[in-house]
Amino acid sequence: MTTETTSAPTTAYGTGAPGVALTPRRDGRVLDGLRAGLATLFGAQTEEHYSAPPVIARTTLALAGYPESFPQLLGTVQGNPDGGEPGPTDLALTSAACHHLYPLVAGETIAGARSLSVEASCYRGEATSETGRLRSFRMYEVVRFGAPEAVEQWRDEVLAVADGWLGELGLATRVIAASDPFFGRPGRLVAAVQRAEELKWEVTAELADGLVQSIASANWHKEHFGEAFGFTLADGSTGHSACLAFGLDRIVLALRHRHGDDLESWPAPVRRRLGL
């Protein structure tokens, strides 16, 4: 596998690789609580929840437009099962959890609306060791497929639900318009257009003193993935999609910054919501 290199201290994350962190039992308990909470919030509306592998077909990423738009973030898998010098394979490291779901609806006619959810270990070749700017991280996503107006409405509704839930966990959040880091070919869905059309909203929180980052986002992709993967609506028009994404590791960092490292001292309502 190929990865980006950085000059950051290797001790920052405890693995010898900047931006790659081990998960202690304490944080694992919080992650389990977050997963359970998300399943309660969105499980009833999703047809299926998937646990994705850390690798994905390069052809899928090519259809999504990711390597073309963000080659600097892409991690590729090299090997040679027949022996000899390793070379590129048909796999890459997962860059966004939702990329695993679009092949499941490729070529389909979406009757009404569909929702699927997925969790994946993702990789992006970040060139910084800033807290929360992980190269390896867990992402939980819910994706909606359907007609434009309905998909946009869903995006707005689940954004409010996500922000409210994170607030119930004691986080001081803020919702801001932003540009999308994982879809859109150059010249089409560029950052300025995305902000102007409010296609992406981020829920931000403080992960360290003075350091605010996105911990969740709600994105309306419009027809981008419908065109790429060929899913349509009952009237033959191109289907739209939207996703609600949670950066699980960043949420854990935000919770620890807010409440401290000792889970037993966290506020009782937060502990109850997370099953701690």
N, C-alpha and C positions, 0 to 999 in steps of 0.2 A: 504494500500500500504506500502511496506517496502522500506526504503531508507537508504543510507549510512549516517553515522554521521561524523561530523568534529568538531574540536576545534576552528575553525575560528570565528571571531567576527560575530554576527548575524546581525549587522547593515550595513555590507558592501554592501548588495544588497537590503536593504529596505523592506524585507519581513519577517525577523525573521528566515530565512532558508538560510544558505550560498549556493551560487551558484544558487539561485532561484530569479529572478529579475522581478519586475513590469516594464511595458512598458509605459512611459509617452507619451502624444500626440505627442510631438516633434519627438521621435524615431519612433512612429507609422507612421508618414508622410514619414520618410526615408525608412522604411520597405515597404510601399506601392510603393515608387519610385523604390526600388530594384526589387520588384515583377514585376512591369511593364517593367522594363528594361530586365529582364530575359525572360519574355514572348515575347518581341520583338526579342530578340536574338535567341531563340530556339523554339518559338511557332509554326513556320511554319513546322518544321521537326517532331513534336510530334503528335501522333494520338489523345491523350487525356491528359489533365492535371487534377490531382486529389488533393483534400484536404483530408488528412488522419486524422483519429482519433488519440488521444494520446495513445491508447492501441492497441495491436496486439495479434493475436492468438499465444499461446506458441508453438503450433505445427509448425507454420511457422518459428519461431525463431529456433526451434530445427532442422528443415530441413536446415536452413541457417548455422547452426553450431555455432551460437552466444553464447548460454549458456555454451557450452562445452569449447569454447575458452576464453570467458570473463565473467565468473560467477560473478566476483567482480563488474562489471559495470551494471549488470542486475537489473532492478526493477520489482518486481512481484506485482500482484494485489491479495489482499485477501478479502474474504467476505463469507457470508453464507446467501443466500436468504431465507432459511428456519428457520433462527434464530439460536441461539447458538453461540459457539465459532467460530470466523472467521478462515478460512483456505484457502489454495491456490485455485485459480480459473483457468479457461482455458485461462486467459489473462495475458499479461505482458505489461509493459510500452514500447512504441516504442523506439528502440535503434538507428535505422537508417531509414530515410524516405524510401529508396529504398526497404527495406524488404517488404513493402506493395505491391510492384508491381510484384514480382516473382510468386505469386499464380495466377495472371491474365494470365500468359502464360504457366502455368504448363500443361504438356502433349501436347502442341501445336507443330506443324511444322512451323518453321519460314521461310517464303518464302521471300528471299531477306533480308531486315532488317526492324526492328521496333524500334520506339522510344516512350517512355512514360515519363511523368514528374509528380512529386508529391511534395507537401510540407507537413511537419508533425512537430508537437511538439514532441521533443525527450527527453529521459532521459538517463543519464549514471551516475553511482555512483562514481563520481570523489571524491577523498579524499583530495582535495586541494581547497583553496579559491583564487588562483591566478586569476588575472583579465582575463576574457575570458574563464576560465575553468568552465563553467557553468554545473550544473547538469540538468537543464531544458533549452532547447534551440530549435530554429527553424531551420530546414534544408530544403533546396530546392534542388531537384535532378532531373536530366535527365538521363534516363537509355536507353542504346542501346542494342538490341538483334540481333545477326546475325552470320556470318562466322568469323573465327579468324582474318584474315588479314584486313577485312573491319572494324571490331569492334576496332581493335588496331589503325587503321588509323583515325577512328572517334574520339577516345580518344585523339589522338595527336592534331587533328584539333580543337576540342572544348576547349582543354586546352589553346591553343593559343588565341582563341576568348575570353575566360574567363579572361585571364591575361591582354589582351588588354583593355577589358571593365573596369576592376578594375583600371587599370592605367588611363583611361579616367576620372575616378572619383577622380583622384588626389592622389591615393595611390602609395607609393613606394613599389612595389611588387618584390618578388624573387621566381622563380620556382625551387624547389629542389626535388630530389628523396627521397622517404620515405617508411615506411612500413604501412600496412593497419590496422586500429583499429577495423574493424567490419566484416571481413570475413576470413575464412580459419580455418580448423580444425588443431589441434596440429599435427605436423609431416608432414603436407602437404604444406600449404602456410605460412611458418614461415617467420618472419621479414627479416632475412638475405637473403633468397631466393627472396623475393619480391623486395628488394633493388637491388640485383644482376640482376634480370630480368627486372628491371624498370617497375614493374606493377603499381606502384602508384607514382603520382607526386602531390606535394602540392604547392599551391600559398600562400606565406607567406607575412605578413605585420606587422608593429609595432602597437600594441594596447595600449601601455603605454611606457614611456621612458625606452628604453633598453629591452622591452618585445616583442618578435616576436613570433607570432603563425600562424598556418594555418588558412586561411579564406575560402579556396576553395581547392578541390582536384579532380583529374581525375584518375580513377582506372580501370584497365583492370582485370576482374575477371577470365579470361580464361574460362574453362569449369566448374568452381566450381558450379555456380548456375544452369547451364544447367543439370549437373548430379543430383543435389539435387532436382530440380523441374521437371525434365524430359522433357525439351523442346529440340527439335532437328531441324536439317536443312533438306532441301529437299532431300539430299542424304542419310539421316538416321543418320548422325554423330551428336554428341552432340553439341548443340548450345553454343556460347560464349556470354558474356555480358560485358559491361563496364558502368561506371556511372560517371557523373560530378556532384559534390556536392558543395553546397554553405552554409556556416554557416552564416545565415542572421544576427544573433545577434552579432557575431564577426565582421562582416563587418561594422555594425553600430558603434561598439566601435572603430574600426580602423578609420572610417571617422571622428568621433568626436575627436579622438586624433590628427588627421591630420589637421582638419579645425576648431575645437573649438565647443563649445556647442550651440552657437548662429547660427541657420540655416541661418538667414538673412545675416550673414557676410561670408558665404561660397562663394567660387569663382563662378562667374556667369555661366561658362560652366558646373560645377558640378550641380548647382541648376537646370539648364535647363534639364540635362540628367535625373535627379531624379524627375522632375516635381514639384519642390518646389517653 
